[in-house]
Amino acid sequence: MKIGHDSVVSISYDLFDAQGESIEKTDEPVVYLHGGYGNIFPLIEQALQGKGAGDTALVKLEPEDAFGDYDEQLLRVEARSLFPEVLEVGMQFEGIPGEGGGQDAEIFTVTDIADGKVVLDANHPLAGMALVFDCKVIDVRPATAEEIAHRHVHGAGGHHH
């Protein structure tokens, strides 16, 4: 079967930065619903269209095609006193303690702690980076009516309700 609209696609991939340094490699296949459902970057979906099991694709993504440009407005400096006693660089918080985050609260990563201040960054760790996505199609199958209605894959490798 070839990848097309309403296909469930299993892929393995290696993700590299623009200099060819490895960023991430799948241990288990990633499964997504193909056809404009927003489950994978559009340029990757375009590159996989019409491919079958065993086929490969190499896709170069500019920041705007992946995790967006780095936005300095998503950096915050807050008082250390707002945070738990145990605090380390790399810890993440949904919203900023004491601000009462809403449903769409951003995820902030602690990037620095110094002089009674905490630097927080809500950018995706790969924001501002050009990426190279090297993938291999493992399997393709038709999506079920339920998967199409829910706009994502169910079962093994997909979403479970």
For each residue, the residues with C-beta under 8 A, 3 or more apart:
1: 7 52 53 140 141 142
2: 50 51 52 140
3: 7 9 34 48 49 50 51 52 137 140
4: 7 34 35 49 50
5: 34 35 36
6: 33 34 35 142 143 148
7: 1 3 4 33 34 35 140 141 142 143
8: 31 32 33 34 140 141 142 143 147 153 158
9: 3 31 32 33 34 48 137 139 140
10: 29 30 31 137 138 139 140 157
11: 26 29 30 32 48 135 136 137 138
12: 26 29 30 135 136 138
13: 24 25 26 30 133 134 135 136
14: 22 24 25 26 133 134 135
15: 22 23 24 25 131 132 133 134
16: 19 20 21 22 23 131 132 134
17: 20 21 23 129 130 131 132
18: 129 130 131 132
19: 16
20: 16 17 132
21: 16 17
22: 14 15 16 25
23: 15 16 17 126 131
24: 13 14 15
25: 13 14 15 22
26: 11 12 13 14 29 30
27:
28: 157
29: 10 11 12 26 138 139 157
30: 10 11 12 13 26 157
31: 8 9 10 153 156 157 158
32: 8 9 11 37 39 40 152 153
33: 6 7 8 9 37 39 143 147 148 151 152 153
34: 3 4 5 6 7 8 9 37 39 40 45 48 49
35: 4 5 6 7 45
36: 5 42 45
37: 32 33 34 151 152
38: 151
39: 32 33 34 151 152 153
40: 32 34 44 45
41: 44 45 59 61 65 66 133
42: 36 45 46 65
43: 46 47 59 61 65
44: 40 41 47 48 57 59 61 133 135
45: 34 35 36 40 41 42 48 49
46: 42 43 49
47: 43 44 51 57 58 59
48: 3 9 11 34 44 45 51 57 135 137
49: 3 4 34 45 46
50: 2 3 4
51: 2 3 47 48 55 57 137 140
52: 1 2 3 55 137 140
53: 1 137 138 139 140
54: 136 137
55: 51 52 136 137
56: 134 135 136 137
57: 44 47 48 51 133 134 135 137
58: 47 132 133 134 135
59: 41 43 44 47 132 133 134 135
60: 130 131 132 133
61: 41 43 44 65 66 130 131 132 133
62: 65 66 130
63: 66 67 68 69 70 127 128 129 130
64: 68 69
65: 41 42 43 61 62
66: 41 61 62 63 126 129 130 131
67: 63 124 126 127 128 129
68: 63 64 71 124 127 128
69: 63 64 127 128
70: 63 123 127 128
71: 68 74 123 127
72: 75
73:
74: 71 106 121 122 123
75: 72 119 120 121 122 123
76: 96 108 119 120 121 122
77: 117 118 119 120
78: 82 83 96 97 117 118 120
79: 82 116 117 118
80: 83 87 113 116 117 118
81: 116
82: 78 79 96 97 98 118
83: 78 80 87 93 97 118
84: 87 97
85:
86:
87: 80 83 84 91 110 113 118
88: 91 110 113
89: 110 111 112 113
90: 109 110
91: 87 88 109 110
92: 107 108 109 110
93: 83 96 97 107 108 110 120
94: 101 105 106 107 108
95: 99 100 101 102 105 106 108
96: 76 78 82 93 99 101 108 120
97: 78 82 83 84 93
98: 82
99: 95 96
100: 95
101: 94 95 96 105 106
102: 95 105
103:
104:
105: 94 95 101 102
106: 74 94 95 101 122
107: 92 93 94 122
108: 76 92 93 94 95 96 120 121 122
109: 90 91 92 120 121 122 125
110: 87 88 89 90 91 92 93 113 118 119 120
111: 89 119 120 121
112: 89 118 119
113: 80 87 88 89 110 117 118 119
114: 117
115:
116: 79 80 81
117: 77 78 79 80 113 114
118: 77 78 79 80 82 83 87 110 112 113
119: 75 76 77 110 111 112 113
120: 75 76 77 78 93 96 108 109 110 111
121: 74 75 76 108 109 111
122: 74 75 76 106 107 108 109
123: 70 71 74 75 127 128
124: 67 68 127
125: 109
126: 23 66 67 129 131
127: 63 67 68 69 70 71 123 124
128: 63 67 68 69 70 123
129: 17 18 63 66 67 126
130: 17 18 60 61 62 63 66
131: 15 16 17 18 23 60 61 66 126
132: 15 16 17 18 20 58 59 60 61
133: 13 14 15 41 44 57 58 59 60 61
134: 13 14 15 16 56 57 58 59
135: 11 12 13 14 44 48 56 57 58 59
136: 11 12 13 54 55 56
137: 3 9 10 11 48 51 52 53 54 55 56 57 140
138: 10 11 12 29 53
139: 9 10 29 53
140: 1 2 3 7 8 9 10 51 52 53 137
141: 1 7 8
142: 1 6 7 8
143: 6 7 8 33 147 148 153
144: 147 148 154
145: 148 149
146: 149 150 154
147: 8 33 143 144 150 151 152 153 154 158
148: 6 33 143 144 145 151
149: 145 146
150: 146 147 154 159
151: 33 37 38 39 147 148
152: 32 33 37 39 147 158 159
153: 8 31 32 33 39 143 147 157 158 159
154: 144 146 147 150 158 159 160 161
155: 158 160
156: 31
157: 10 28 29 30 31 153
158: 8 31 147 152 153 154 155
159: 150 152 153 154
160: 154 155
161: 154
